[in-house]
Amino acid sequence: MCAAVPELSIHLPSSLRERTRCIDLAGVPALVVHPAFDAASPSAALPEVPWLLWMHGRTASKEIDPGRALRLIRAGIGSVLLDLPGHGARTDALLQLERNAFRVVEAMVSEIDEVVASVAALGGFDQSRIAIGGMSAGGMAALGRLLTSHPFCACSLECTSGDLDSLREREIFDASRAARLNPITQLSAWRSISVQVLHNVGDALVPIEAQRRFVAALRERTTPAELVEMHEFTNTGAPSEHAGFGKFGAEAKDLQTAFLVRAFGMH
């Protein structure tokens, strides 16, 4: 089910806002961005484009990174940017606490399929060329959904972890949910898809060593192994070397766009 959300994304650049609908997708607030959408003619039929389903990190919102969607528009790629449970248009201060991060991730995983079905009902989004991804907690949700049968052909991850046991010493750790969600221990049914991992070497919240282990494990399950790529950044200046890529932010977004162009067979 799709419904209009009484929220105007006035903080988005006008060049993005005119291509964007703020919609409730099966109960999940979303920014739905299509390269051919015209806010002045909202009922016009849209050509089908490949698209990215993207989830932000803890304490952020779907509006946080307009540069990502703008780059994708220019490449002919759509995007659907979601608010995690307890975030953005459905803010709940309790769910934004670090100790509840795995709870949020698990809830988001359970919502993804209905969101995808709602996007299909909108029209204009190619259901055979869908990528999923996210930053930090959003990336964990993306990985959680990929552990069972799914419709995605690519995944892009930023500053997240596929080895949740590496977070055991942090308040974020929830042993029971980690057992259900931990990607590195649940790769037996992994289907080979294109995966991009972007990470900061000095990440103080999500150790890069753990993500390197996960990438190695993923390559063992992927044919060809080269479908899994990892890019590392050093001394970005981002808060805790975790919240984004600082002075390399534009480069990171360009890398993601180029990756999706390849993964969707658009080059």
Secondary structure in CASP SS format (residue, H / E / C, confidence):
PFRMAT SS
TARGET T0000
AUTHOR 0000-0000-0000
METHOD secondary structure of the structure
MODEL  1
M C 1.00
C E 1.00
A E 1.00
A E 1.00
V C 1.00
P C 1.00
E C 1.00
L C 1.00
S C 1.00
I C 1.00
H C 1.00
L C 1.00
P C 1.00
S H 1.00
S H 1.00
L H 1.00
R H 1.00
E C 1.00
R C 1.00
T E 1.00
R E 1.00
C E 1.00
I E 1.00
D E 1.00
L E 1.00
A C 1.00
G C 1.00
V E 1.00
P E 1.00
A E 1.00
L E 1.00
V E 1.00
V E 1.00
H C 1.00
P C 1.00
A C 1.00
F C 1.00
D C 1.00
A C 1.00
A C 1.00
S C 1.00
P C 1.00
S C 1.00
A C 1.00
A C 1.00
L C 1.00
P C 1.00
E C 1.00
V E 1.00
P E 1.00
W E 1.00
L E 1.00
L E 1.00
W E 1.00
M E 1.00
H C 1.00
G C 1.00
R C 1.00
T C 1.00
A C 1.00
S C 1.00
K C 1.00
E C 1.00
I C 1.00
D C 1.00
P H 1.00
G H 1.00
R H 1.00
A H 1.00
L H 1.00
R H 1.00
L H 1.00
I H 1.00
R H 1.00
A C 1.00
G C 1.00
I C 1.00
G E 1.00
S E 1.00
V E 1.00
L E 1.00
L E 1.00
D C 1.00
L C 1.00
P C 1.00
G E 1.00
H C 1.00
G H 1.00
A H 1.00
R H 1.00
T E 1.00
D C 1.00
A H 1.00
L H 1.00
L H 1.00
Q H 1.00
L C 1.00
E H 1.00
R H 1.00
N H 1.00
A H 1.00
F H 1.00
R H 1.00
V H 1.00
V H 1.00
E H 1.00
A H 1.00
M H 1.00
V H 1.00
S H 1.00
E H 1.00
I H 1.00
D H 1.00
E H 1.00
V H 1.00
V H 1.00
A H 1.00
S H 1.00
V H 1.00
A H 1.00
A H 1.00
L H 1.00
G C 1.00
G C 1.00
F E 1.00
D E 1.00
Q E 1.00
S E 1.00
R E 1.00
I E 1.00
A E 1.00
I E 1.00
G E 1.00
G E 1.00
M E 1.00
S C 1.00
A H 1.00
G H 1.00
G H 1.00
M H 1.00
A H 1.00
A H 1.00
L H 1.00
G H 1.00
R H 1.00
L C 1.00
L C 1.00
T C 1.00
S C 1.00
H C 1.00
P C 1.00
F C 1.00
C C 1.00
A E 1.00
C E 1.00
S E 1.00
L E 1.00
E E 1.00
C C 1.00
T C 1.00
S C 1.00
G C 1.00
D C 1.00
L H 1.00
D H 1.00
S H 1.00
L H 1.00
R C 1.00
E C 1.00
R C 1.00
E C 1.00
I C 1.00
F C 1.00
D C 1.00
A H 1.00
S H 1.00
R H 1.00
A H 1.00
A H 1.00
R H 1.00
L H 1.00
N C 1.00
P H 1.00
I H 1.00
T H 1.00
Q C 1.00
L C 1.00
S C 1.00
A C 1.00
W C 1.00
R C 1.00
S C 1.00
I C 1.00
S E 1.00
V E 1.00
Q E 1.00
V E 1.00
L E 1.00
H E 1.00
N E 1.00
V C 1.00
G C 1.00
D C 1.00
A C 1.00
L C 1.00
V C 1.00
P C 1.00
I H 1.00
E H 1.00
A H 1.00
Q H 1.00
R H 1.00
R H 1.00
F H 1.00
V H 1.00
A H 1.00
A H 1.00
L H 1.00
R H 1.00
E H 1.00
R H 1.00
T C 1.00
T C 1.00
P C 1.00
A H 1.00
E H 1.00
L H 1.00
V E 1.00
E E 1.00
M E 1.00
H E 1.00
E E 1.00
F E 1.00
T C 1.00
N C 1.00
T C 1.00
G C 1.00
A C 1.00
P H 1.00
S H 1.00
E H 1.00
H C 1.00
A C 1.00
G C 1.00
F C 1.00
G H 1.00
K H 1.00
F H 1.00
G H 1.00
A H 1.00
E H 1.00
A H 1.00
K H 1.00
D H 1.00
L H 1.00
Q H 1.00
T H 1.00
A H 1.00
F H 1.00
L H 1.00
V H 1.00
R H 1.00
A H 1.00
F C 1.00
G C 1.00
M C 1.00
H C 1.00
END
